[in-house]
Amino acid sequence: MRVLSILILFISTNIFAQTAPKPYGAVPSKRQLAWHNVEVYGLIHFTPTTFENKEWGFGDADPKTFNPTDFNAEQIIGAAKAGGLKGIILVAKHHDGFALWPTKTTEYNITKSPFRNGKGDLVKEVEQAVRKNGLKFGIYCSPWDRNNPLYGTDKYLAIYQAQLKELYSNYGELFMSWHDGANGGDGYYGGAREKRSIDNTTYYDWNNTWGITRKMQPMANIFSDIGLDVRWVGSEDGTAAETSWATFTPLPPEGKNVAVPGQANYPQSPMGIRNGKFWMPAECDVPLRKGWFYHENEKPRSPEELFDLYLQSVGHGAALDLGLAPDTRGQLHSDDVAALKGFGDIVKHTFANNLAKNGKIKASNSRGKNFSINTILDGDKETYWATADKIHTANLEIDLGAAKTFDIISLQEYIPLGQRIEEFNVEVFENNAWKKVYSGESIGAKRLIMLDKPITAQKLRLNISKSPVCITLSEFGVYKKTL
Ligand code: FUL
């Protein structure tokens, strides 16, 4: 009898040890998980507006103005790759309405320009360079079209949808379909040169328009002020809030009753909404220079500034979308190439060496052998440590084996099971005493904590002090910023 009960206990403990925690709240889809892996990507603006030295083309530039002297997709994508970017979104059509591919939907397109003697397809050239370099490809096709004579009428939506269909059909699998919220206003509109207003709550019929995206490009993450997959962070500064939840509920702004691109609860966008209805992490878009288009008098941000943006975007569970602006040659300026390389090198060198990798780690609780605490040092975010169902707080102690100097701590939750941790702090053992160096709330896909100054210590403690359910953590790292 006793042997039997021991056996039952043994079997049940082991079965329990194999069972993963139940997911908590909204969880990411397969396409969102793939997006989280990209972390840093680029957004290329290059249209007749570049040659006009403007930010928003009016839609009246002669197609012949689009005449790069030496367009080189390989040069642009090579520089992006050296910067550590893992994806590229090309603005296939900006507000000026000029289509960079040989579309059947409008005469205002690349075949009417001198580019490749009217036989070119710039979307294809960029797509091919992107794929050759192992990056992911996405597109931005502006709904607002300041050239199209039919913009503002009930005939335009079919044109916009047909443009999306062409882009979704001919350029392989897309990781993002990017939709900005700027729509309606003055423009050329086939020569009318007037102001056209639309009702942005109905005009683009987003339900059906995004239905096309879902059907034709199921892995494309839809980006806009209201998601559906990735939300705009609410500014073009390149940063998410320090506490930033991946969950969000798009809501109408005060005084409005519908949430659509161009009309959303922006004050909540930088931090997200704890227990929001949807998994909808933030994208932080910011141009490498001051403007989205190339202007000779502007300079790119420095590698250190870019690294700081990286810490405040990727390091806050969001993504960094860096605007790249080819010049009138059709290449990135050498200053931009150098800035990207410098930034990529800082990220590469800093995160090459996890100082905790060979450390010893103890946890106050572990769920069982498949969820061992050692998994958080294995460099594989698919394996994770978890606590037992009833355990909602925990302390981890990490011994680095010797005193080491560091200034960045990296934490990652196992997000396929949702964002669970609500409060944590980090302590270091310095001068024979534990000293708190950081307290925070959200972790999510990645949390990078930049300490005020480098610390030299052998032992650290991570205290997870609040979670509504049992805890998961997939990775833990200690790093020293390295130029
Ligand atoms: C905004 C646009 O109005 C800007 O011109 C730029 O394309 C930026 C990325 O999105 O909504």
Boltz pocket constraint, residues with backbone or C-beta under 6 A from the ligand:
constraints:
  - pocket:
      binder: B
      contacts: [[A, 43], [A, 55], [A, 56], [A, 180], [A, 181], [A, 182], [A, 285], [A, 292]]
      max_distance: 6.0
